[in-house]
């Protein structure tokens, strides 16, 4: 069955369209608040792994294409960054790594994925099965007999038997995972389809081959050892993989996939050093050679090695880029870093080396794009999202009273509860004028078209709307800014941006009302507040009294990242010089800085939030101006000896 998917951005929604043979397509969105990774299992069920942002909880959903129903959706903080799951056709269940609530010792904020969430696809019921204390699932695979095998981050292997929920745990003795920079090459990377085998790069020894006299005289003898050796005259080094049995966990054998001569004399000396440290023929199947012992000065001199040798040697020995297992799990095709491939069986039989297939030269428009859901499916989901995030307000007429009535209804709806208006972190008022739908800008353009004295009727309900919004946003438990819908020119701006601009243009006292709205803006990415609303406030009232200057100082300390103009040229400091003496100015700056409850940007860990805010103002002061110098001395605390 063909399943197509596409992420709608903005909106954080994935559109899925399943095309079962002989039936109408089924289009849907798995989740309405996050995108998802889409997987088809058993040619019937879609498993969606949610990718949540901010404080949203990630979800996992199972959907039945045949019945066109939601089997189950589950959410858990442990699903964050989830990369895998297992489906057992024998037990008709999906198994998702989940957490009992136990946390990592070195990262208290992170949950251990120490168990499995079982979702039965026929009933939709789900339950948690704990594997073992301290277990952390890094990989999961369904075994051919129905058991579920979990890799415990290279330390333990757990096998769950779903028929009775029994769990067998085996220790990965000697399976060393070392420095973070090299963990990728040490980890189990390739699991067989039947769930009984796994591979990783062999780094416990350096496999070498020195041709004997007979092999030099009769290359066929060398070829009998390994097909690569017939064409290599001197010492050859093997790129090998370790094959592990997973139940119970144990090293099964080393597979020499490919022999190569050293590409340079210096690398050859490095490889010889490690080969001499551990004879590959007597390796115990457990001990680790690399990243465990520093090279001595004597060894460097003996092998003529100047630089750190380990990274170069490991890079050479881990020359396998990908593994594709056979369906019967009795062999695999290894793809090397140079693009060549070779088939190898788990009992060590090595096939011929196949040349790399050159990638076709790219010509503009020549690549076939990944098939996407139909336009109808995308449009249907897009309309549904837009409708659910749209609040419709009727406009009886375009008179001052009619426009004020529409804004008053917006304020009433807002005061009734912001939570009821927000969908997927977006809210959008649409004014319905007969058959016309007016977006926020077109609606407020009607207000701007009124004579100046008639616009005043809009101010009270507009203040009420923005005051209520700012208050409720401050109480909202989310770090994600509320956007203005999903489509249109203002979709990426904060909600009520056009309303805030309108109030700034009409109301001389708008700056105090708009503090709450300013705080709702994603000031690192959304330029509208800094480049549209703040200049409108300045144009309407200037910075000509203490209250407006204090607001200007607060603005400089809060929204300083998205301005396209020099903050020192805004005029706040110039106005302050005429209204404050340096001590009063320093006191005002400190009071405004103390209004911030938490820091929402980047700062030095040794700097308090208040000190950081004050530092923003100090950076704007003119070091050559006497008043600024005095104010700066008042604001900067002397260093403690």
Helices and strands as residue ranges (DSSP letters): E 2-8, E 13-19, E 26-29, E 35-41, E 45-51, E 59-64, E 69-75, G 77-79, E 85-88, E 93-98, E 115-120, E 126-130, E 139-142, E 148-152, E 156-161, E 166-171, G 180-182, H 183-186, E 190-191, E 197-201, E 208-209, H 213-217, H 219-225, G 227-231, E 236-246, E 249-260, H 265-277, G 280-282, H 297-303, H 310-317, E 320-325, E 331-336, E 341-345, H 375-388, E 390-394, H 400-416, G 418-420, E 428-433, E 436-438, H 440-448, G 452-455, H 456-475, H 497-506, H 510-513, H 515-519, H 528-528, I 529-533, H 534-541, H 546-558, G 567-569, H 572-579, H 582-593, H 609-620, H 626-635
